[in-house]
Amino acid sequence: MKSIIATLATLCVVSSYIPQIVKGLKTKSLRDVSLIFLIVIILGTLLWIFYGFLNQDYIFLLANSVILIFAICLTIMKIMYERKRPV
Amino acid sequence: MKSIIATLATLCVVSSYIPQIVKGLKTKSLRDVSLIFLIVIILGTLLWIFYGFLNQDYIFLLANSVILIFAICLTIMKIMYERKRPV
C-alpha cells in the first residue's frame, strides 16, 4: 500500500514537468517561470540524488535524475527564449 | 550526514516555490506556468502527505503540506490573473 502511494506520488512529481516543458516548447516563452525557482529545484534534486546515492536507493536516485534533467531543460529553454526576445 | 542532506534538499524543494510566487505577485502573470504542472504537483504532494501520514513521518508530511499550500496559491493566482486578462 505504502509503496504504491510512493510510486504514484513519484510518478506525479516527475511527470509534472512534462506539461511545463511542452507548454514552453509550444509558446516559446517561459518568462513567467522564475529562474530562481528552477535553480533551487536543480540544487534540491542534486542533493536528493546525492542522498539516494548514499542510501543506495537507485529508484529514488533515478526519479530525481529525471527531475534534474527536466529542470535543466526548462532552465536552458528559459535562457534561450529570453535571449531571443526583442528588447 | 544523510539527515543534513535530506534537510537541505527538503528546504530547497519547499523554498523553491517562494520566488515563483513572488514573481507571480510582482508581474501579475503566470501565463507561462503550466496549469497541468501545478495540478499534477498538487496531486503528487497530496499523495506524499498521505504517505507521510501512513509512515507517521510528520516532518515529511509538514514539508509536503507547505509545498501543497504554495502550489494551491500559484494555481489560484494563475486562474485569477487569466480571468482578468483582456481577450
Backbone of each chain as nested JSON, in Angstrom:
{
  "chains": [
    {"id": "A", "residues": [
      {"number": 1, "name": "MET", "atoms": {"N": [0.838, -1.214, 0.0], "CA": [0.0, 0.0, 0.0], "C": [0.875, 1.268, 0.0]}},
      {"number": 2, "name": "LYS", "atoms": {"N": [1.819, 1.284, 0.986], "CA": [2.704, 2.454, 1.075], "C": [3.542, 2.62, -0.184]}},
      {"number": 3, "name": "SER", "atoms": {"N": [4.047, 1.481, -0.695], "CA": [4.923, 1.577, -1.868], "C": [4.143, 2.001, -3.108]}},
      {"number": 4, "name": "ILE", "atoms": {"N": [2.861, 1.626, -3.171], "CA": [2.028, 2.063, -4.317], "C": [1.851, 3.58, -4.264]}},
      {"number": 5, "name": "ILE", "atoms": {"N": [1.553, 4.08, -3.062], "CA": [1.37, 5.532, -2.905], "C": [2.674, 6.264, -3.235]}},
      {"number": 6, "name": "ALA", "atoms": {"N": [3.793, 5.746, -2.736], "CA": [5.095, 6.376, -3.008], "C": [5.392, 6.373, -4.508]}},
      {"number": 7, "name": "THR", "atoms": {"N": [5.071, 5.256, -5.179], "CA": [5.326, 5.159, -6.624], "C": [4.46, 6.162, -7.385]}},
      {"number": 8, "name": "LEU", "atoms": {"N": [3.159, 6.214, -7.022], "CA": [2.242, 7.145, -7.69], "C": [2.68, 8.597, -7.454]}},
      {"number": 9, "name": "ALA", "atoms": {"N": [3.069, 8.907, -6.211], "CA": [3.499, 10.265, -5.871], "C": [4.75, 10.638, -6.668]}},
      {"number": 10, "name": "THR", "atoms": {"N": [5.693, 9.701, -6.752], "CA": [6.925, 9.951, -7.507], "C": [6.6, 10.177, -8.983]}},
      {"number": 11, "name": "LEU", "atoms": {"N": [5.721, 9.324, -9.535], "CA": [5.333, 9.467, -10.945], "C": [4.703, 10.84, -11.188]}},
      {"number": 12, "name": "CYS", "atoms": {"N": [3.853, 11.279, -10.257], "CA": [3.213, 12.593, -10.396], "C": [4.262, 13.697, -10.426]}},
      {"number": 13, "name": "VAL", "atoms": {"N": [5.14, 13.693, -9.406], "CA": [6.11, 14.794, -9.284], "C": [7.06, 14.806, -10.489]}},
      {"number": 14, "name": "VAL", "atoms": {"N": [7.505, 13.609, -10.908], "CA": [8.429, 13.543, -12.049], "C": [7.718, 13.994, -13.33]}},
      {"number": 15, "name": "SER", "atoms": {"N": [6.516, 13.444, -13.564], "CA": [5.824, 13.722, -14.836], "C": [5.268, 15.142, -14.906]}},
      {"number": 16, "name": "SER", "atoms": {"N": [5.124, 15.809, -13.749], "CA": [4.553, 17.161, -13.736], "C": [5.349, 18.123, -14.617]}},
      {"number": 17, "name": "TYR", "atoms": {"N": [6.648, 17.87, -14.737], "CA": [7.497, 18.778, -15.52], "C": [7.248, 18.657, -17.028]}},
      {"number": 18, "name": "ILE", "atoms": {"N": [6.683, 17.507, -17.459], "CA": [6.475, 17.298, -18.907], "C": [5.512, 18.344, -19.499]}},
      {"number": 19, "name": "PRO", "atoms": {"N": [4.3, 18.543, -18.91], "CA": [3.42, 19.574, -19.499], "C": [4.045, 20.976, -19.475]}},
      {"number": 20, "name": "GLN", "atoms": {"N": [4.907, 21.24, -18.466], "CA": [5.575, 22.552, -18.412], "C": [6.554, 22.696, -19.569]}},
      {"number": 21, "name": "ILE", "atoms": {"N": [7.276, 21.628, -19.868], "CA": [8.222, 21.663, -20.991], "C": [7.46, 21.785, -22.311]}},
      {"number": 22, "name": "VAL", "atoms": {"N": [6.377, 21.006, -22.447], "CA": [5.569, 21.046, -23.679], "C": [5.011, 22.453, -23.894]}},
      {"number": 23, "name": "LYS", "atoms": {"N": [4.486, 23.044, -22.811], "CA": [3.932, 24.406, -22.909], "C": [5.023, 25.395, -23.34]}},
      {"number": 24, "name": "GLY", "atoms": {"N": [6.204, 25.259, -22.745], "CA": [7.323, 26.132, -23.088], "C": [7.718, 25.992, -24.555]}},
      {"number": 25, "name": "LEU", "atoms": {"N": [7.755, 24.737, -25.027], "CA": [8.139, 24.481, -26.423], "C": [7.105, 25.059, -27.389]}},
      {"number": 26, "name": "LYS", "atoms": {"N": [5.828, 24.972, -26.986], "CA": [4.739, 25.479, -27.84], "C": [4.735, 26.996, -27.914]}},
      {"number": 27, "name": "THR", "atoms": {"N": [4.808, 27.643, -26.732], "CA": [4.672, 29.106, -26.688], "C": [6.006, 29.82, -26.893]}},
      {"number": 28, "name": "LYS", "atoms": {"N": [7.107, 29.07, -26.808], "CA": [8.459, 29.644, -26.879], "C": [8.631, 30.774, -25.852]}},
      {"number": 29, "name": "SER", "atoms": {"N": [7.993, 30.605, -24.71], "CA": [8.134, 31.602, -23.656], "C": [8.061, 30.94, -22.289]}},
      {"number": 30, "name": "LEU", "atoms": {"N": [9.023, 31.283, -21.461], "CA": [8.984, 30.827, -20.06], "C": [9.256, 32.028, -19.152]}},
      {"number": 31, "name": "ARG", "atoms": {"N": [8.82, 33.191, -19.647], "CA": [9.09, 34.453, -18.944], "C": [8.52, 34.443, -17.524]}},
      {"number": 32, "name": "ASP", "atoms": {"N": [7.313, 33.859, -17.386], "CA": [6.652, 33.879, -16.072], "C": [7.188, 32.806, -15.121]}},
      {"number": 33, "name": "VAL", "atoms": {"N": [8.049, 31.918, -15.642], "CA": [8.63, 30.893, -14.764], "C": [9.885, 31.489, -14.125]}},
      {"number": 34, "name": "SER", "atoms": {"N": [9.948, 31.456, -12.799], "CA": [11.066, 32.062, -12.077], "C": [12.353, 31.257, -12.287]}},
      {"number": 35, "name": "LEU", "atoms": {"N": [13.425, 31.991, -12.666], "CA": [14.73, 31.333, -12.841], "C": [15.243, 30.829, -11.49]}},
      {"number": 36, "name": "ILE", "atoms": {"N": [14.962, 31.589, -10.429], "CA": [15.415, 31.173, -9.085], "C": [14.708, 29.868, -8.698]}},
      {"number": 37, "name": "PHE", "atoms": {"N": [13.402, 29.773, -9.02], "CA": [12.649, 28.538, -8.772], "C": [13.368, 27.345, -9.41]}},
      {"number": 38, "name": "LEU", "atoms": {"N": [13.735, 27.496, -10.692], "CA": [14.383, 26.402, -11.422], "C": [15.751, 26.072, -10.823]}},
      {"number": 39, "name": "ILE", "atoms": {"N": [16.524, 27.101, -10.485], "CA": [17.869, 26.874, -9.944], "C": [17.783, 26.176, -8.58]}},
      {"number": 40, "name": "VAL", "atoms": {"N": [16.821, 26.596, -7.753], "CA": [16.696, 25.99, -6.42], "C": [16.188, 24.54, -6.541]}},
      {"number": 41, "name": "ILE", "atoms": {"N": [15.305, 24.289, -7.542], "CA": [14.848, 22.918, -7.795], "C": [16.046, 22.053, -8.236]}},
      {"number": 42, "name": "ILE", "atoms": {"N": [16.893, 22.597, -9.104], "CA": [18.091, 21.87, -9.561], "C": [18.988, 21.541, -8.362]}},
      {"number": 43, "name": "LEU", "atoms": {"N": [19.2, 22.535, -7.506], "CA": [20.028, 22.346, -6.301], "C": [19.409, 21.263, -5.402]}},
      {"number": 44, "name": "GLY", "atoms": {"N": [18.105, 21.346, -5.191], "CA": [17.404, 20.369, -4.341], "C": [17.505, 18.958, -4.889]}},
      {"number": 45, "name": "THR", "atoms": {"N": [17.298, 18.812, -6.221], "CA": [17.351, 17.463, -6.793], "C": [18.79, 16.923, -6.78]}},
      {"number": 46, "name": "LEU", "atoms": {"N": [19.783, 17.816, -6.951], "CA": [21.178, 17.363, -6.851], "C": [21.439, 16.795, -5.456]}},
      {"number": 47, "name": "LEU", "atoms": {"N": [20.917, 17.477, -4.432], "CA": [21.074, 16.996, -3.052], "C": [20.336, 15.674, -2.86]}},
      {"number": 48, "name": "TRP", "atoms": {"N": [19.115, 15.543, -3.439], "CA": [18.357, 14.282, -3.338], "C": [19.069, 13.14, -4.06]}},
      {"number": 49, "name": "ILE", "atoms": {"N": [19.73, 13.468, -5.2], "CA": [20.484, 12.447, -5.94], "C": [21.642, 11.941, -5.072]}},
      {"number": 50, "name": "PHE", "atoms": {"N": [22.325, 12.876, -4.414], "CA": [23.434, 12.521, -3.516], "C": [22.912, 11.666, -2.359]}},
      {"number": 51, "name": "TYR", "atoms": {"N": [21.741, 12.042, -1.835], "CA": [21.097, 11.298, -0.737], "C": [20.747, 9.878, -1.203]}},
      {"number": 52, "name": "GLY", "atoms": {"N": [20.192, 9.77, -2.412], "CA": [19.842, 8.461, -2.977], "C": [21.079, 7.6, -3.179]}},
      {"number": 53, "name": "PHE", "atoms": {"N": [22.18, 8.257, -3.576], "CA": [23.462, 7.564, -3.771], "C": [23.98, 7.024, -2.434]}},
      {"number": 54, "name": "LEU", "atoms": {"N": [23.932, 7.866, -1.396], "CA": [24.403, 7.453, -0.063], "C": [23.555, 6.297, 0.484]}},
      {"number": 55, "name": "ASN", "atoms": {"N": [22.234, 6.352, 0.205], "CA": [21.308, 5.321, 0.697], "C": [21.247, 4.103, -0.226]}},
      {"number": 56, "name": "GLN", "atoms": {"N": [21.959, 4.184, -1.347], "CA": [21.908, 3.157, -2.404], "C": [20.469, 2.877, -2.836]}},
      {"number": 57, "name": "ASP", "atoms": {"N": [19.676, 3.97, -2.855], "CA": [18.279, 3.872, -3.285], "C": [18.24, 4.358, -4.737]}},
      {"number": 58, "name": "TYR", "atoms": {"N": [18.396, 3.409, -5.656], "CA": [18.61, 3.783, -7.054], "C": [17.333, 4.201, -7.781]}},
      {"number": 59, "name": "ILE", "atoms": {"N": [16.189, 3.76, -7.282], "CA": [14.909, 4.208, -7.856], "C": [14.732, 5.702, -7.54]}},
      {"number": 60, "name": "PHE", "atoms": {"N": [14.985, 6.038, -6.279], "CA": [14.915, 7.431, -5.818], "C": [15.909, 8.292, -6.587]}},
      {"number": 61, "name": "LEU", "atoms": {"N": [17.119, 7.759, -6.756], "CA": [18.178, 8.455, -7.494], "C": [17.736, 8.697, -8.942]}},
      {"number": 62, "name": "LEU", "atoms": {"N": [17.149, 7.66, -9.552], "CA": [16.695, 7.768, -10.942], "C": [15.59, 8.813, -11.08]}},
      {"number": 63, "name": "ALA", "atoms": {"N": [14.603, 8.755, -10.178], "CA": [13.47, 9.694, -10.231], "C": [13.983, 11.134, -10.142]}},
      {"number": 64, "name": "ASN", "atoms": {"N": [14.908, 11.377, -9.219], "CA": [15.438, 12.73, -9.065], "C": [16.334, 13.128, -10.234]}},
      {"number": 65, "name": "SER", "atoms": {"N": [16.989, 12.144, -10.845], "CA": [17.804, 12.445, -12.026], "C": [16.914, 12.909, -13.182]}},
      {"number": 66, "name": "VAL", "atoms": {"N": [15.739, 12.28, -13.311], "CA": [14.81, 12.688, -14.377], "C": [14.311, 14.112, -14.11]}},
      {"number": 67, "name": "ILE", "atoms": {"N": [13.953, 14.391, -12.842], "CA": [13.523, 15.761, -12.487], "C": [14.653, 16.745, -12.792]}},
      {"number": 68, "name": "LEU", "atoms": {"N": [15.886, 16.35, -12.456], "CA": [17.045, 17.222, -12.707], "C": [17.163, 17.543, -14.192]}},
      {"number": 69, "name": "ILE", "atoms": {"N": [17.037, 16.505, -15.041], "CA": [17.133, 16.71, -16.493], "C": [16.024, 17.659, -16.971]}},
      {"number": 70, "name": "PHE", "atoms": {"N": [14.799, 17.424, -16.486], "CA": [13.671, 18.283, -16.875], "C": [13.92, 19.731, -16.432]}},
      {"number": 71, "name": "ALA", "atoms": {"N": [14.397, 19.903, -15.202], "CA": [14.622, 21.263, -14.675], "C": [15.745, 21.956, -15.443]}},
      {"number": 72, "name": "ILE", "atoms": {"N": [16.783, 21.197, -15.808], "CA": [17.875, 21.78, -16.6], "C": [17.359, 22.183, -17.99]}},
      {"number": 73, "name": "CYS", "atoms": {"N": [16.527, 21.297, -18.596], "CA": [15.923, 21.609, -19.903], "C": [15.155, 22.928, -19.821]}},
      {"number": 74, "name": "LEU", "atoms": {"N": [14.312, 23.052, -18.795], "CA": [13.496, 24.265, -18.641], "C": [14.384, 25.503, -18.461]}},
      {"number": 75, "name": "THR", "atoms": {"N": [15.468, 25.344, -17.699], "CA": [16.374, 26.475, -17.462], "C": [17.029, 26.911, -18.773]}},
      {"number": 76, "name": "ILE", "atoms": {"N": [17.502, 25.936, -19.545], "CA": [18.145, 26.251, -20.828], "C": [17.132, 26.905, -21.78]}},
      {"number": 77, "name": "MET", "atoms": {"N": [15.911, 26.31, -21.833], "CA": [14.859, 26.877, -22.692], "C": [14.575, 28.324, -22.292]}},
      {"number": 78, "name": "LYS", "atoms": {"N": [14.426, 28.553, -20.99], "CA": [14.106, 29.91, -20.492], "C": [15.196, 30.902, -20.907]}},
      {"number": 79, "name": "ILE", "atoms": {"N": [16.453, 30.519, -20.701], "CA": [17.569, 31.42, -21.037], "C": [17.596, 31.691, -22.547]}},
      {"number": 80, "name": "MET", "atoms": {"N": [17.389, 30.624, -23.349], "CA": [17.387, 30.777, -24.809], "C": [16.26, 31.706, -25.271]}},
      {"number": 81, "name": "TYR", "atoms": {"N": [15.058, 31.469, -24.745], "CA": [13.895, 32.285, -25.153], "C": [14.079, 33.744, -24.731]}},
      {"number": 82, "name": "GLU", "atoms": {"N": [14.671, 33.95, -23.549], "CA": [14.863, 35.31, -23.042], "C": [15.864, 36.071, -23.92]}},
      {"number": 83, "name": "ARG", "atoms": {"N": [16.888, 35.347, -24.391], "CA": [17.908, 35.98, -25.252], "C": [17.337, 36.401, -26.593]}},
      {"number": 84, "name": "LYS", "atoms": {"N": [16.406, 35.559, -27.084], "CA": [15.847, 35.827, -28.426], "C": [14.808, 36.942, -28.402]}},
      {"number": 85, "name": "ARG", "atoms": {"N": [14.275, 37.241, -27.187], "CA": [13.211, 38.235, -27.068], "C": [13.721, 39.623, -27.483]}},
      {"number": 86, "name": "PRO", "atoms": {"N": [12.988, 40.329, -28.334], "CA": [13.422, 41.684, -28.695], "C": [13.31, 42.626, -27.494]}},
      {"number": 87, "name": "VAL", "atoms": {"N": [14.258, 43.561, -27.399], "CA": [14.276, 44.496, -26.241], "C": [13.172, 45.538, -26.411]}}
    ]},
    {"id": "B", "residues": [
      {"number": 1, "name": "MET", "atoms": {"N": [25.011, 12.99, 8.62], "CA": [25.366, 13.411, 7.251], "C": [24.156, 13.29, 6.31]}},
      {"number": 2, "name": "LYS", "atoms": {"N": [23.551, 12.071, 6.319], "CA": [22.4, 11.843, 5.443], "C": [21.242, 12.768, 5.799]}},
      {"number": 3, "name": "SER", "atoms": {"N": [21.023, 12.928, 7.112], "CA": [19.878, 13.747, 7.535], "C": [20.102, 15.217, 7.202]}},
      {"number": 4, "name": "ILE", "atoms": {"N": [21.374, 15.651, 7.221], "CA": [21.666, 17.052, 6.854], "C": [21.339, 17.256, 5.374]}},
      {"number": 5, "name": "ILE", "atoms": {"N": [21.768, 16.293, 4.537], "CA": [21.498, 16.394, 3.095], "C": [19.993, 16.371, 2.838]}},
      {"number": 6, "name": "ALA", "atoms": {"N": [19.289, 15.472, 3.522], "CA": [17.841, 15.375, 3.345], "C": [17.151, 16.671, 3.769]}},
      {"number": 7, "name": "THR", "atoms": {"N": [17.628, 17.262, 4.877], "CA": [17.035, 18.513, 5.36], "C": [17.278, 19.639, 4.362]}},
      {"number": 8, "name": "LEU", "atoms": {"N": [18.53, 19.745, 3.879], "CA": [18.877, 20.79, 2.907], "C": [18.063, 20.613, 1.621]}},
      {"number": 9, "name": "ALA", "atoms": {"N": [17.954, 19.36, 1.156], "CA": [17.206, 19.08, -0.074], "C": [15.733, 19.458, 0.104]}},
      {"number": 10, "name": "THR", "atoms": {"N": [15.171, 19.103, 1.254], "CA": [13.768, 19.434, 1.525], "C": [13.581, 20.952, 1.559]}},
      {"number": 11, "name": "LEU", "atoms": {"N": [14.51, 21.638, 2.243], "CA": [14.431, 23.1, 2.321], "C": [14.478, 23.723, 0.926]}},
      {"number": 12, "name": "CYS", "atoms": {"N": [15.351, 23.191, 0.066], "CA": [15.46, 23.702, -1.31], "C": [14.142, 23.524, -2.043]}},
      {"number": 13, "name": "VAL", "atoms": {"N": [13.624, 22.28, -2.034], "CA": [12.416, 21.991, -2.825], "C": [11.228, 22.803, -2.307]}},
      {"number": 14, "name": "VAL", "atoms": {"N": [11.106, 22.896, -0.969], "CA": [9.981, 23.65, -0.392], "C": [10.124, 25.136, -0.721]}},
      {"number": 15, "name": "SER", "atoms": {"N": [11.336, 25.69, -0.486], "CA": [11.518, 27.134, -0.648], "C": [11.534, 27.567, -2.107]}},
      {"number": 16, "name": "SER", "atoms": {"N": [11.767, 26.623, -3.031], "CA": [11.839, 26.972, -4.457], "C": [10.561, 27.664, -4.942]}},
      {"number": 17, "name": "TYR", "atoms": {"N": [9.426, 27.308, -4.31], "CA": [8.147, 27.882, -4.756], "C": [8.002, 29.354, -4.372]}},
      {"number": 18, "name": "ILE", "atoms": {"N": [8.778, 29.802, -3.343], "CA": [8.641, 31.196, -2.875], "C": [9.007, 32.205, -3.987]}},
      {"number": 19, "name": "PRO", "atoms": {"N": [10.196, 32.074, -4.634], "CA": [10.488, 33.041, -5.709], "C": [9.471, 32.996, -6.853]}},
      {"number": 20, "name": "GLN", "atoms": {"N": [8.882, 31.802, -7.095], "CA": [7.863, 31.701, -8.155], "C": [6.604, 32.485, -7.762]}},
      {"number": 21, "name": "ILE", "atoms": {"N": [6.22, 32.387, -6.494], "CA": [5.048, 33.128, -6.011], "C": [5.339, 34.631, -6.042]}},
      {"number": 22, "name": "VAL", "atoms": {"N": [6.541, 35.009, -5.576], "CA": [6.923, 36.432, -5.553], "C": [6.903, 36.997, -6.975]}},
      {"number": 23, "name": "LYS", "atoms": {"N": [7.477, 36.239, -7.929], "CA": [7.5, 36.686, -9.334], "C": [6.078, 36.876, -9.852]}},
      {"number": 24, "name": "GLY", "atoms": {"N": [5.222, 35.903, -9.529], "CA": [3.823, 35.974, -9.963], "C": [3.115, 37.183, -9.388]}},
      {"number": 25, "name": "LEU", "atoms": {"N": [3.355, 37.449, -8.108], "CA": [2.711, 38.597, -7.446], "C": [3.199, 39.911, -8.047]}},
      {"number": 26, "name": "LYS", "atoms": {"N": [4.492, 39.949, -8.413], "CA": [5.075, 41.175, -8.972], "C": [4.547, 41.441, -10.373]}},
      {"number": 27, "name": "THR", "atoms": {"N": [4.589, 40.395, -11.227], "CA": [4.253, 40.592, -12.645], "C": [2.758, 40.425, -12.905]}},
      {"number": 28, "name": "LYS", "atoms": {"N": [2.025, 39.893, -11.916], "CA": [0.594, 39.589, -12.068], "C": [0.34, 38.722, -13.302]}},
      {"number": 29, "name": "SER", "atoms": {"N": [1.291, 37.844, -13.59], "CA": [1.129, 36.942, -14.729], "C": [1.789, 35.597, -14.435]}},
      {"number": 30, "name": "LEU", "atoms": {"N": [1.033, 34.554, -14.678], "CA": [1.603, 33.192, -14.582], "C": [1.208, 32.419, -15.844]}},
      {"number": 31, "name": "ARG", "atoms": {"N": [1.071, 33.165, -16.938], "CA": [0.618, 32.59, -18.211], "C": [1.521, 31.454, -18.685]}},
      {"number": 32, "name": "ASP", "atoms": {"N": [2.85, 31.645, -18.488], "CA": [3.799, 30.632, -18.976], "C": [3.929, 29.431, -18.047]}},
      {"number": 33, "name": "VAL", "atoms": {"N": [3.301, 29.519, -16.858], "CA": [3.352, 28.374, -15.934], "C": [2.198, 27.44, -16.299]}},
      {"number": 34, "name": "SER", "atoms": {"N": [2.523, 26.169, -16.54], "CA": [1.508, 25.207, -16.978], "C": [0.551, 24.873, -15.829]}},
      {"number": 35, "name": "LEU", "atoms": {"N": [-0.759, 24.971, -16.125], "CA": [-1.783, 24.618, -15.127], "C": [-1.723, 23.127, -14.818]}},
      {"number": 36, "name": "ILE", "atoms": {"N": [-1.421, 22.319, -15.854], "CA": [-1.326, 20.862, -15.642], "C": [-0.152, 20.567, -14.699]}},
      {"number": 37, "name": "PHE", "atoms": {"N": [0.971, 21.28, -14.89], "CA": [2.135, 21.139, -13.996], "C": [1.697, 21.348, -12.548]}},
      {"number": 38, "name": "LEU", "atoms": {"N": [0.968, 22.446, -12.295], "CA": [0.544, 22.765, -10.931], "C": [-0.416, 21.709, -10.383]}},
      {"number": 39, "name": "ILE", "atoms": {"N": [-1.364, 21.282, -11.217], "CA": [-2.357, 20.297, -10.757], "C": [-1.683, 18.96, -10.436]}},
      {"number": 40, "name": "VAL", "atoms": {"N": [-0.734, 18.556, -11.286], "CA": [-0.057, 17.268, -11.047], "C": [0.844, 17.371, -9.802]}},
      {"number": 41, "name": "ILE", "atoms": {"N": [1.455, 18.553, -9.587], "CA": [2.26, 18.763, -8.365], "C": [1.339, 18.662, -7.132]}},
      {"number": 42, "name": "ILE", "atoms": {"N": [0.157, 19.271, -7.223], "CA": [-0.81, 19.207, -6.106], "C": [-1.185, 17.748, -5.823]}},
      {"number": 43, "name": "LEU", "atoms": {"N": [-1.463, 17.003, -6.879], "CA": [-1.822, 15.579, -6.75], "C": [-0.662, 14.804, -6.108]}},
      {"number": 44, "name": "GLY", "atoms": {"N": [0.546, 15.044, -6.6], "CA": [1.736, 14.358, -6.074], "C": [1.955, 14.664, -4.596]}},
      {"number": 45, "name": "THR", "atoms": {"N": [1.836, 15.95, -4.222], "CA": [2.073, 16.296, -2.813], "C": [0.958, 15.738, -1.922]}},
      {"number": 46, "name": "LEU", "atoms": {"N": [-0.281, 15.683, -2.441], "CA": [-1.37, 15.067, -1.666], "C": [-1.04, 13.6, -1.371]}},
      {"number": 47, "name": "LEU", "atoms": {"N": [-0.513, 12.916, -2.387], "CA": [-0.118, 11.511, -2.208], "C": [1.037, 11.403, -1.209]}},
      {"number": 48, "name": "TRP", "atoms": {"N": [2.028, 12.329, -1.296], "CA": [3.15, 12.318, -0.35], "C": [2.683, 12.612, 1.07]}},
      {"number": 49, "name": "ILE", "atoms": {"N": [1.678, 13.502, 1.205], "CA": [1.131, 13.814, 2.535], "C": [0.496, 12.551, 3.123]}},
      {"number": 50, "name": "PHE", "atoms": {"N": [-0.255, 11.833, 2.298], "CA": [-0.894, 10.585, 2.727], "C": [0.175, 9.551, 3.122]}},
      {"number": 51, "name": "TYR", "atoms": {"N": [1.257, 9.512, 2.332], "CA": [2.377, 8.602, 2.608], "C": [3.039, 8.965, 3.95]}},
      {"number": 52, "name": "GLY", "atoms": {"N": [3.239, 10.263, 4.165], "CA": [3.821, 10.741, 5.425], "C": [2.939, 10.402, 6.612]}},
      {"number": 53, "name": "PHE", "atoms": {"N": [1.625, 10.5, 6.392], "CA": [0.653, 10.179, 7.43], "C": [0.719, 8.681, 7.769]}},
      {"number": 54, "name": "LEU", "atoms": {"N": [0.768, 7.829, 6.74], "CA": [0.847, 6.376, 6.951], "C": [2.139, 5.99, 7.676]}},
      {"number": 55, "name": "ASN", "atoms": {"N": [3.244, 6.698, 7.327], "CA": [4.548, 6.409, 7.938], "C": [4.752, 7.136, 9.259]}},
      {"number": 56, "name": "GLN", "atoms": {"N": [3.783, 7.958, 9.634], "CA": [3.884, 8.831, 10.818], "C": [5.162, 9.672, 10.776]}},
      {"number": 57, "name": "ASP", "atoms": {"N": [5.506, 10.09, 9.558], "CA": [6.674, 10.941, 9.357], "C": [6.144, 12.376, 9.22]}},
      {"number": 58, "name": "TYR", "atoms": {"N": [6.08, 13.07, 10.355], "CA": [5.376, 14.346, 10.381], "C": [6.192, 15.503, 9.804]}},
      {"number": 59, "name": "ILE", "atoms": {"N": [7.509, 15.343, 9.792], "CA": [8.349, 16.375, 9.159], "C": [8.106, 16.331, 7.646]}},
      {"number": 60, "name": "PHE", "atoms": {"N": [8.109, 15.101, 7.115], "CA": [7.847, 14.881, 5.691], "C": [6.449, 15.385, 5.327]}},
      {"number": 61, "name": "LEU", "atoms": {"N": [5.496, 15.07, 6.197], "CA": [4.102, 15.5, 5.994], "C": [4.026, 17.029, 5.979]}},
      {"number": 62, "name": "LEU", "atoms": {"N": [4.734, 17.66, 6.921], "CA": [4.721, 19.128, 7.016], "C": [5.336, 19.765, 5.77]}},
      {"number": 63, "name": "ALA", "atoms": {"N": [6.5, 19.23, 5.339], "CA": [7.194, 19.777, 4.169], "C": [6.281, 19.717, 2.939]}},
      {"number": 64, "name": "ASN", "atoms": {"N": [5.616, 18.572, 2.765], "CA": [4.731, 18.433, 1.613], "C": [3.477, 19.281, 1.739]}},
      {"number": 65, "name": "SER", "atoms": {"N": [3.044, 19.51, 2.978], "CA": [1.884, 20.38, 3.183], "C": [2.213, 21.812, 2.775]}},
      {"number": 66, "name": "VAL", "atoms": {"N": [3.459, 22.241, 3.071], "CA": [3.867, 23.6, 2.682], "C": [3.922, 23.702, 1.158]}},
      {"number": 67, "name": "ILE", "atoms": {"N": [4.5, 22.671, 0.505], "CA": [4.532, 22.662, -0.97], "C": [3.106, 22.706, -1.515]}},
      {"number": 68, "name": "LEU", "atoms": {"N": [2.217, 21.923, -0.894], "CA": [0.813, 21.894, -1.333], "C": [0.198, 23.287, -1.27]}},
      {"number": 69, "name": "ILE", "atoms": {"N": [0.419, 23.983, -0.142], "CA": [-0.138, 25.34, 0.022], "C": [0.42, 26.271, -1.056]}},
      {"number": 70, "name": "PHE", "atoms": {"N": [1.74, 26.201, -1.279], "CA": [2.371, 27.043, -2.299], "C": [1.788, 26.742, -3.689]}},
      {"number": 71, "name": "ALA", "atoms": {"N": [1.629, 25.448, -4.004], "CA": [1.126, 25.061, -5.333], "C": [-0.33, 25.498, -5.495]}},
      {"number": 72, "name": "ILE", "atoms": {"N": [-1.114, 25.407, -4.417], "CA": [-2.511, 25.855, -4.489], "C": [-2.553, 27.376, -4.685]}},
      {"number": 73, "name": "CYS", "atoms": {"N": [-1.678, 28.097, -3.956], "CA": [-1.589, 29.559, -4.111], "C": [-1.313, 29.914, -5.577]}},
      {"number": 74, "name": "LEU", "atoms": {"N": [-0.299, 29.253, -6.17], "CA": [0.083, 29.537, -7.556], "C": [-1.075, 29.245, -8.509]}},
      {"number": 75, "name": "THR", "atoms": {"N": [-1.802, 28.133, -8.237], "CA": [-2.923, 27.764, -9.104], "C": [-4.021, 28.828, -9.036]}},
      {"number": 76, "name": "ILE", "atoms": {"N": [-4.349, 29.275, -7.811], "CA": [-5.385, 30.309, -7.638], "C": [-4.94, 31.605, -8.314]}},
      {"number": 77, "name": "MET", "atoms": {"N": [-3.649, 31.981, -8.087], "CA": [-3.124, 33.206, -8.707], "C": [-3.228, 33.114, -10.227]}},
      {"number": 78, "name": "LYS", "atoms": {"N": [-2.821, 31.973, -10.781], "CA": [-2.838, 31.793, -12.243], "C": [-4.262, 31.95, -12.778]}},
      {"number": 79, "name": "ILE", "atoms": {"N": [-5.225, 31.29, -12.133], "CA": [-6.622, 31.356, -12.595], "C": [-7.148, 32.795, -12.495]}},
      {"number": 80, "name": "MET", "atoms": {"N": [-6.828, 33.466, -11.377], "CA": [-7.285, 34.861, -11.195], "C": [-6.699, 35.782, -12.259]}},
      {"number": 81, "name": "TYR", "atoms": {"N": [-5.382, 35.67, -12.489], "CA": [-4.719, 36.536, -13.464], "C": [-5.243, 36.269, -14.875]}},
      {"number": 82, "name": "GLU", "atoms": {"N": [-5.519, 35.006, -15.173], "CA": [-6.009, 34.64, -16.507], "C": [-7.411, 35.219, -16.752]}},
      {"number": 83, "name": "ARG", "atoms": {"N": [-8.218, 35.229, -15.692], "CA": [-9.593, 35.771, -15.803], "C": [-9.585, 37.265, -16.052]}},
      {"number": 84, "name": "LYS", "atoms": {"N": [-8.607, 37.938, -15.412], "CA": [-8.548, 39.402, -15.505], "C": [-7.986, 39.884, -16.844]}},
      {"number": 85, "name": "ARG", "atoms": {"N": [-7.258, 38.956, -17.527], "CA": [-6.59, 39.323, -18.776], "C": [-7.618, 39.711, -19.849]}},
      {"number": 86, "name": "PRO", "atoms": {"N": [-7.441, 40.852, -20.527], "CA": [-8.372, 41.214, -21.597], "C": [-8.241, 40.247, -22.781]}},
      {"number": 87, "name": "VAL", "atoms": {"N": [-9.356, 39.951, -23.433], "CA": [-9.359, 38.991, -24.553], "C": [-8.734, 39.637, -25.789]}}
    ]}
  ]
}
